[in-house]
Amino acid sequence: MQDKVSKIIEVRNRIEKDASLRGIPIVKPEVGQLLTVLTRAAKAKRVLEIGTAVGYSTLWFAEAICDLDGQIITIEKDEERAKEAKENFYSAGINEMVVLYNNDAAEILSGLNMEFDCIFLDAAKGKYIEYLPFCLKLLNQGGLLLADNVFFRGMVCAEAEPPKRYKTLVRKLRLFLEEIRNHNQLITTVLDLGDGLAISVRR
Ligand SMILES: C[S@@+](CC[C@H](N)C(=O)[O-])C[C@H]1O[C@@H](n2cnc3c(N)ncnc32)[C@H](O)[C@@H]1O
């Protein structure tokens, strides 16, 4: 067991070191740590991740569930990143625990027919609001819905108008936050961690 976790941490540290040099967007380590803690505390076994990049956050989830016979389904539309993520999953010894779809999230979400204990949104930020109905359909009672970058570089909470090119994205993220905060099936808090992490539990 300890060997399994050490291997996961080793690959994760390697990705963390070179991600910023290569311009690969990944969650902040403190967000990653919280993903592991929350997933473990919720006793989650099946995780859905939207936005894999090269698998860094997947490895935080893997640490939480690797001794629970769990499964992670992760979606990445970029072919190169998906290929690299797969290689990382092999190196970390978690390839049998992970199913990676190299596709657009909307296409996969509409076809998924299983329940999840945890869903992590970390792909196109303007699409979170579109993905929400699918997440509610796929999330177990007591399951976690997590969404990263909900402050979008501080623009979502700022009084100043966002730059023109981000206006729609910021408006959609505000709508998403309003929806998850007021939804009668969700209990939500938003943490000022990293670029803003929304945490919801399904009633
Ligand atoms: C912030 S990165 C994910 C980082 C990853 N969760 C981590 O922390 O290691 C967002 C990823 O979502 C992917 N993405 C963006 N839009 C997508 C879509 N519609 N469907 C699937 N993947 C998408 C991007 O290619 C990018 O690699």
The ligand as a Gaussian input file, in Angstrom:
#p B3LYP/6-31G(d) Opt

LIG

0 1
 C       -7.052000      23.381000     -15.929000
 S       -6.730000      22.097000     -17.019000
 C       -7.002000      20.658000     -16.041000
 C       -5.963000      20.478000     -14.994000
 C       -6.056000      19.178000     -14.237000
 N       -7.362000      19.018000     -13.632000
 C       -5.010000      19.185000     -13.144000
 O       -5.176000      19.950000     -12.172000
 O       -4.037000      18.450000     -13.262000
 C       -8.154000      22.068000     -18.039000
 C       -8.122000      20.987000     -19.097000
 O       -9.444000      20.843000     -19.611000
 C       -9.361000      20.549000     -20.984000
 N      -10.638000      20.937000     -21.591000
 C      -11.080000      22.178000     -21.881000
 N      -12.307000      22.143000     -22.409000
 C      -12.659000      20.832000     -22.463000
 C      -13.815000      20.145000     -22.908000
 N      -14.857000      20.810000     -23.420000
 N      -13.840000      18.805000     -22.811000
 C      -12.782000      18.117000     -22.296000
 N      -11.657000      18.721000     -21.859000
 C      -11.591000      20.050000     -21.935000
 C       -8.181000      21.380000     -21.474000
 O       -7.640000      20.835000     -22.654000
 C       -7.228000      21.331000     -20.273000
 O       -6.240000      20.344000     -20.440000

